[in-house]
């Protein structure tokens, strides 16, 4: 059986100018100071209060930077960047376009970017593009990238296990003060978890433990007769291996493969 890979056309923002690194350093959560030309780095775009608005991948070059939007609203990222670019930033933002992104469906697989019209490079040509269902099943198992139910305007990167995309040392970026408080105090009120159940359940369904509020389903998919998905589970309930659905359904709860805590 051929190896499966994620093959997608993704929104692409191009920043031209010598100030691209410094501009993105102040607008996103990862530390770009040590990023080498040509390397791809994942980062988050946050609100001033630390809410997650988008998950991005960045690549710097001698003339500027490329930014692709893995999760979130690309037009909002473009508009948000455009609003805060000033002449002193030495950056010019180009119109939204698309790049092709390839990634094997396996843990910690690196992404490859290429031209949308180019032929598949080796060894991708010997693999098999994942179907929409297979890709969504993989996303639900890994917990990444967040979908609309997880990236809902209220969650922060630590709740979604995205500490690897957040610098714990750099300062002066959008949302930094809230991130520093949450990391220092481990103060998240909920975390992302995988669930499975023999009964059909839908996003927004409420979960309980011993009759008390425990969380909410954010994504759901039927796969081989079983329902699986993601849920945001309250901190007090994270140790429980099972939770109850709205009509008494029993859900098996597990940690997403890609989830990382601040201490890890």
C-alpha positions as CSV (number, residue, x, y, z in Angstrom):
1,X,0.0,0.0,0.0
2,X,1.3,3.4,-0.9
3,X,2.2,5.9,1.8
4,X,-0.4,8.6,2.3
5,X,0.4,12.3,2.2
6,X,-1.4,15.5,2.7
7,X,-1.5,17.5,-0.6
8,X,-3.1,20.9,-0.3
9,X,-3.2,24.3,-1.9
10,X,-2.8,26.7,1.0
11,X,-3.1,30.5,1.3
12,X,0.2,32.3,0.8
13,X,1.2,35.7,1.9
14,X,4.5,37.2,0.5
15,X,6.4,39.9,2.5
16,X,9.1,41.7,0.5
17,X,11.7,43.8,2.2
18,X,14.6,43.7,4.6
19,X,12.4,44.2,7.6
20,X,10.3,41.0,7.1
21,X,12.0,39.0,9.9
22,X,11.7,41.8,12.4
23,X,8.1,42.5,11.5
24,X,7.1,38.8,11.8
25,X,9.0,38.6,15.1
26,X,6.7,41.2,16.6
27,X,3.5,39.8,15.1
28,X,3.8,36.0,15.7
29,X,4.6,33.8,18.7
30,X,7.7,31.8,17.7
31,X,11.3,33.2,17.9
32,X,12.5,33.9,14.4
33,X,16.0,35.3,15.4
34,X,17.7,31.9,14.9
35,X,15.7,30.9,11.9
36,X,18.0,30.1,8.9
37,X,17.1,31.1,5.3
38,X,15.0,28.4,3.7
39,X,13.9,26.7,6.9
40,X,10.2,26.3,7.6
41,X,8.9,27.3,11.1
42,X,5.4,27.0,12.5
43,X,4.1,29.8,14.6
44,X,0.8,31.3,15.9
45,X,-0.9,34.6,15.2
46,X,-2.7,35.8,18.3
47,X,-4.9,38.6,19.5
48,X,-3.6,41.0,22.0
49,X,-5.2,38.9,24.7
50,X,-3.6,35.7,23.6
51,X,-6.5,34.1,21.7
52,X,-5.4,32.0,18.7
53,X,-6.4,33.5,15.4
54,X,-4.3,31.5,13.0
55,X,-1.5,28.9,12.7
56,X,1.1,29.9,10.2
57,X,4.3,28.5,8.6
58,X,7.1,30.9,7.8
59,X,10.1,30.7,5.5
60,X,12.7,33.5,5.3
61,X,14.9,34.4,2.3
62,X,17.2,37.2,1.3
63,X,14.4,39.3,-0.1
64,X,11.8,38.8,2.6
65,X,9.5,36.0,3.8
66,X,6.8,33.6,2.7
67,X,3.9,32.9,5.1
68,X,1.3,30.2,4.6
69,X,-1.9,29.9,6.6
70,X,-2.4,26.3,7.9
71,X,-5.4,27.1,10.1
72,X,-7.5,30.3,10.4
73,X,-8.9,32.9,8.1
74,X,-6.2,33.9,5.5
75,X,-8.0,37.1,4.6
76,X,-8.0,38.2,8.3
77,X,-4.2,37.5,8.5
78,X,-3.6,39.5,5.4
79,X,-5.8,42.4,6.6
80,X,-4.2,42.3,10.1
81,X,-0.7,42.4,8.8
82,X,-1.6,45.2,6.4
83,X,-3.1,47.3,9.1
84,X,0.1,47.4,11.2
85,X,2.7,47.8,8.5
86,X,4.3,51.2,8.5
87,X,7.0,52.6,6.1
88,X,9.6,52.3,8.9
89,X,9.0,48.5,8.9
90,X,10.7,48.2,5.5
91,X,8.1,45.6,4.4
92,X,5.7,45.4,1.5
93,X,2.8,42.9,1.7
94,X,1.7,41.3,-1.6
95,X,-1.8,40.1,-2.5
96,X,-2.9,36.7,-1.3
97,X,-2.0,33.8,-3.5
98,X,-1.5,30.0,-3.2
99,X,1.3,27.5,-2.6
100,X,1.2,23.7,-2.7
101,X,2.1,22.1,0.6
102,X,3.0,18.4,0.9
103,X,3.4,16.4,4.1
104,X,3.5,12.7,4.9
105,X,0.8,11.5,7.3
106,X,3.2,10.3,10.0
107,X,4.4,11.8,13.3
108,X,6.6,14.9,13.0
109,X,6.8,14.7,9.2
110,X,8.4,17.8,7.7
111,X,6.4,19.9,5.2
112,X,7.6,20.7,1.6
113,X,6.3,23.7,-0.3
114,X,6.2,23.8,-4.1
115,X,4.7,25.6,-7.0
116,X,1.0,24.7,-7.6
117,X,1.7,23.9,-11.2
118,X,4.8,21.9,-10.7
119,X,4.9,18.1,-11.0
120,X,5.1,16.1,-7.8
121,X,8.7,15.8,-6.6
122,X,10.3,12.5,-5.6
123,X,9.5,10.6,-3.4
124,X,6.0,12.1,-3.4
125,X,5.3,10.7,-6.8
126,X,5.4,7.2,-5.4
127,X,2.9,8.0,-2.6
128,X,-0.8,8.5,-2.6
129,X,-2.7,11.7,-1.8
130,X,-4.9,11.2,1.3
131,X,-8.7,11.4,0.7
132,X,-10.6,14.1,2.6
133,X,-11.9,11.5,5.0
134,X,-8.4,10.0,5.7
135,X,-6.9,13.4,6.1
136,X,-9.6,14.4,8.6
137,X,-9.2,11.2,10.5
138,X,-5.4,11.8,10.8
139,X,-6.1,15.4,11.9
140,X,-8.4,14.2,14.6
141,X,-5.9,11.6,15.9
142,X,-3.0,14.1,16.0
143,X,-5.0,17.1,17.1
144,X,-3.3,19.3,14.5
145,X,-4.0,21.5,12.7
146,X,-6.9,23.0,14.6
147,X,-10.2,23.2,12.7
148,X,-13.0,25.7,13.0
149,X,-14.3,24.1,16.1
150,X,-11.0,24.3,17.9
151,X,-9.9,27.6,16.5
152,X,-13.1,29.3,17.6
153,X,-12.0,32.8,18.7
154,X,-11.9,31.8,22.4
155,X,-9.0,29.2,22.6
156,X,-5.4,29.9,23.2
157,X,-2.4,27.9,21.9
158,X,-1.7,26.2,25.2
159,X,-5.2,24.8,25.3
160,X,-4.6,23.3,21.9
161,X,-1.2,21.9,22.7
162,X,0.7,24.3,20.5
163,X,3.5,25.2,23.0
164,X,6.1,24.3,20.3
165,X,4.8,27.2,18.2
166,X,5.2,29.7,21.1
167,X,8.5,31.1,22.4
168,X,8.8,31.0,26.1
169,X,11.7,33.5,26.0
170,X,11.2,36.2,23.5
171,X,9.2,39.3,24.4
172,X,7.3,42.0,22.6
173,X,5.0,40.1,20.3
174,X,1.3,40.3,20.0
175,X,-0.3,38.3,22.8
176,X,3.0,37.8,24.7
177,X,1.9,39.1,28.1
178,X,-1.0,36.6,28.3
179,X,1.2,33.7,27.0
180,X,3.8,34.5,29.7
181,X,1.1,34.4,32.4
182,X,-0.4,31.1,31.2
183,X,3.0,29.4,30.8
184,X,4.2,30.6,34.2
185,X,1.1,29.7,36.0
186,X,0.0,26.7,33.9
187,X,-3.4,28.4,34.0
188,X,-5.3,27.0,31.1
189,X,-8.9,26.1,32.0
190,X,-9.3,23.4,29.3
191,X,-7.2,21.2,27.0
192,X,-7.8,19.5,23.7
193,X,-8.5,15.7,23.8
194,X,-9.4,13.0,21.3
195,X,-12.6,11.0,21.9
196,X,-14.3,7.9,20.4
197,X,-17.8,6.5,20.8
198,X,-20.1,3.9,19.3
199,X,-22.9,6.5,19.0
200,X,-23.1,9.5,16.7
201,X,-22.2,12.8,18.4
202,X,-22.0,16.3,16.8
203,X,-19.8,19.4,17.4
204,X,-21.1,21.6,20.2
205,X,-22.5,18.5,22.1
206,X,-21.8,19.0,25.9
207,X,-19.9,16.4,27.9
208,X,-20.3,15.6,31.6
209,X,-18.5,13.7,34.3
210,X,-20.5,12.5,37.3
211,X,-23.3,14.8,36.1
212,X,-21.1,17.9,36.1
213,X,-20.0,20.0,33.1
214,X,-16.8,18.5,31.6
215,X,-16.3,19.8,28.2
216,X,-17.7,20.2,24.6
217,X,-17.1,18.4,21.4
218,X,-15.4,20.5,18.7
219,X,-15.0,18.0,15.8
220,X,-16.7,14.7,14.9
221,X,-16.2,12.1,12.1
222,X,-17.7,8.6,11.5
223,X,-15.0,6.1,10.7
224,X,-15.5,2.4,10.1
225,X,-18.7,2.3,12.3
226,X,-17.1,4.3,15.2
227,X,-17.4,8.0,15.8
228,X,-14.2,9.9,16.6
229,X,-13.3,13.5,17.1
230,X,-11.8,16.2,19.3
231,X,-13.2,17.9,22.4
232,X,-12.2,20.7,24.7
233,X,-12.1,19.1,28.2
234,X,-12.1,21.1,31.4
235,X,-8.9,20.9,33.4
236,X,-10.6,19.2,36.4
237,X,-11.7,16.3,34.2
238,X,-8.5,15.6,32.2
239,X,-7.5,12.6,34.3
240,X,-10.7,10.7,33.5
241,X,-10.4,8.1,30.7
242,X,-14.2,8.4,29.9
243,X,-16.8,11.1,29.8
244,X,-20.5,11.1,29.2
245,X,-22.3,12.5,26.2
246,X,-25.6,14.5,26.4
247,X,-27.8,11.3,26.3
248,X,-25.6,9.1,28.4
249,X,-23.2,8.0,25.7
250,X,-19.8,6.9,27.0
251,X,-16.8,8.4,25.3
252,X,-13.3,7.1,25.5
253,X,-10.9,10.0,26.0
254,X,-7.2,10.2,25.0
255,X,-4.5,12.7,24.4
256,X,-3.9,13.8,20.8
257,X,-0.6,12.6,19.3
258,X,0.7,16.1,18.6
259,X,-0.4,17.7,21.9
260,X,2.4,19.3,24.0
261,X,2.3,20.7,27.5
262,X,4.4,23.7,28.5
263,X,6.6,21.6,30.8
264,X,7.4,19.1,28.0
